[in-house]
Amino acid sequence: EAGSEDIDILSNGLAFISSGLKYPGVKSFAPDKPGEIFLMDLKEDNPRAVELRISRGFDLASFNPHGISTYVD
């Protein structure tokens, strides 16, 4: 709804999507909404983005994700 900033797709088809970047001089479609991370399973017949819950104690009000990457061990 507010646009995605970046995406990282794993070999198993899971896609992690960062959204909600607020950057000076760039229009924000949801200026009062904190940033979010979504997960999408691209192997599903009708994939849809699902918002991931972020742990308690994390400062969501200032969460401003710019980019995303994954590490597989």
Kinemage of the C-alpha trace (Angstrom):
@kinemage 1
@onewidth
@group {chain A} dominant
@subgroup {mainchain}
@vectorlist {calphas} color= white
{ca glu a 1} P 0.000 0.000 0.000
{ca ala a 2} L 2.802 2.453 0.894
{ca gly a 3} L 5.358 0.936 -1.474
{ca ser a 4} L 8.295 -1.356 -0.955
{ca glu a 5} L 11.889 -0.246 -0.672
{ca asp a 6} L 13.779 -3.510 -1.241
{ca ile a 7} L 13.342 -7.272 -1.591
{ca asp a 8} L 15.590 -10.276 -0.978
{ca ile a 9} L 14.530 -13.674 -2.360
{ca leu a 10} L 15.894 -16.923 -0.934
{ca ser a 11} L 16.490 -20.025 -3.056
{ca asn a 12} L 13.435 -21.703 -1.448
{ca gly a 13} L 11.116 -18.989 -2.811
{ca leu a 14} L 10.678 -16.963 0.378
{ca ala a 15} L 10.869 -13.228 -0.251
{ca phe a 16} L 11.584 -10.666 2.480
{ca ile a 17} L 10.335 -7.178 1.646
{ca ser a 18} L 11.181 -3.925 3.427
{ca ser a 19} L 8.637 -1.130 3.309
{ca gly a 20} L 8.073 2.298 4.770
{ca leu a 21} L 11.291 4.182 3.967
{ca lys a 22} L 11.060 7.836 4.841
{ca tyr a 23} L 13.764 9.919 3.203
{ca pro a 24} L 14.086 13.720 3.138
{ca gly a 25} L 12.789 15.126 -0.133
{ca val a 26} L 10.979 11.921 -1.144
{ca lys a 27} L 7.180 11.764 -0.832
{ca ser a 28} L 5.974 9.297 1.785
{ca phe a 29} L 2.602 7.684 1.096
{ca ala a 30} L 2.123 6.889 4.801
{ca pro a 31} L 4.180 9.429 6.780
{ca asp a 32} L 2.730 8.438 10.174
{ca lys a 33} L 3.086 4.677 9.686
{ca pro a 34} L 6.260 2.941 10.923
{ca gly a 35} L 8.360 0.792 8.609
{ca glu a 36} L 7.528 -2.866 8.125
{ca ile a 37} L 9.026 -6.158 6.958
{ca phe a 38} L 6.861 -8.537 4.931
{ca leu a 39} L 7.290 -12.193 3.971
{ca met a 40} L 5.966 -13.671 0.736
{ca asp a 41} L 6.169 -17.301 -0.388
{ca leu a 42} L 6.624 -17.065 -4.152
{ca lys a 43} L 5.987 -20.811 -4.558
{ca glu a 44} L 2.351 -20.450 -3.472
{ca asp a 45} L -0.338 -20.409 -6.161
{ca asn a 46} L -1.510 -16.961 -5.033
{ca pro a 47} L 1.381 -15.423 -3.108
{ca arg a 48} L 0.555 -12.579 -0.753
{ca ala a 49} L 2.707 -10.429 1.478
{ca val a 50} L 2.278 -11.076 5.210
{ca glu a 51} L 3.569 -8.538 7.729
{ca leu a 52} L 6.112 -10.029 10.124
{ca arg a 53} L 5.692 -9.242 13.823
{ca ile a 54} L 8.656 -7.452 15.307
{ca ser a 55} L 9.784 -8.396 18.818
{ca arg a 56} L 8.638 -6.438 21.827
{ca gly a 57} L 11.016 -3.770 23.018
{ca phe a 58} L 11.943 -2.743 19.480
{ca asp a 59} L 11.399 0.961 18.744
{ca leu a 60} L 8.814 0.633 15.964
{ca ala a 61} L 8.075 4.361 15.893
{ca ser a 62} L 11.537 5.079 14.502
{ca phe a 63} L 11.821 1.960 12.300
{ca asn a 64} L 12.794 3.243 8.859
{ca pro a 65} L 14.098 0.265 6.812
{ca his a 66} L 16.369 1.089 3.912
{ca gly a 67} L 17.300 -2.106 2.097
{ca ile a 68} L 17.212 -5.689 3.269
{ca ser a 69} L 19.509 -8.667 3.045
{ca thr a 70} L 19.507 -12.180 4.421
{ca tyr a 71} L 22.174 -14.485 5.768
{ca val a 72} L 21.730 -18.236 5.430
{ca asp a 73} L 23.922 -20.390 7.671
